[in-house]
Amino acid sequence: EQILDLFETVIATVNLPDHHVLAGDLGAVVEVYTSPSLAYEVEFVNPDGSTRALLTLAPDQVRRLSSADVLTTRQLPLAA
């Protein structure tokens, strides 16, 4: 299992509608936890830079960006 880097941009792989995060949303790794198990603190931000969600996520809930990814946007109510 490859560990993501601190401050790496990642993509959510699951819907977390209670936190207004949907699969495909971009976030940044702001902390890496290795004990008791691997997990990431990921910050999702609004266009103005304010924090929309700060979540501790398992490795299977985020992934690295790939060259095949397409970046897009949507209105926040669609994540509710």
N, C-alpha and C positions, 0 to 999 in steps of 0.2 A: 504494500500500500504506500503510494507516494505522498509525501507530506507537502501541502501547499505552502507557499512562502508568505511571510508577513507582508501585508499591504498589496498582495496579489489581487487582481480583479478576477472575480469568479461569477458563475451563473448558478442561480437556484435551479435545482432539478425537480423540486416538488412545489405544490401550491401550499401556501401558508396564509390563507385569506384572513384569519384573525389578526394578522400583522400587516396586511395589505401588501403581501409579497406573493407573486405567482411564478411558476416555473418559467425560466427565461429572463427573469429580472437580474440585473447586474448588482453586485455588491463588492465590498472590499474586505479582505481578511484583516482584522485589527488585532487578533490574538490567536495563538495556536496553543492548544492544550494537549498534552501527551499523557496525562495521568488523571483519573484512572483509565481513561481510554482517549483515543484521538478524537478531537473535536475542534471546531473553529468558531470564533466570535466573528460574525460577519455584520458589517454595517451597510444598510441600504439607505440611500439618500434621495432627497427630492432635488429637482433641478436648481433650486436656490441654495443647495448645500446643506440644508437642515436634515437631520436624521429622521427617516421614516420608520426604520426598525433596526434594532440592534439585537441579534439573535445568536444563541449558541447552537450550532448545527453539526450534525454528524457528517462524516465524509461522503456518504451517499446522498446527501441533500444539496451538495454543491459540486461543481466541476470547473476545471480550467476552461478558458476561452479556446476555441479552435479556429483555424482559418476558414472553416465552413460555416461559422456563426454569422448571422445577420443581426445587426443592432436595430432596434425599433423602440417606439414609445407608445404609451396608451394613457388615457385619463385615469387618475387614481380610483374613481368610483368603480371601475371595472375589476379591481382587485378585492373589492369588499364582498 
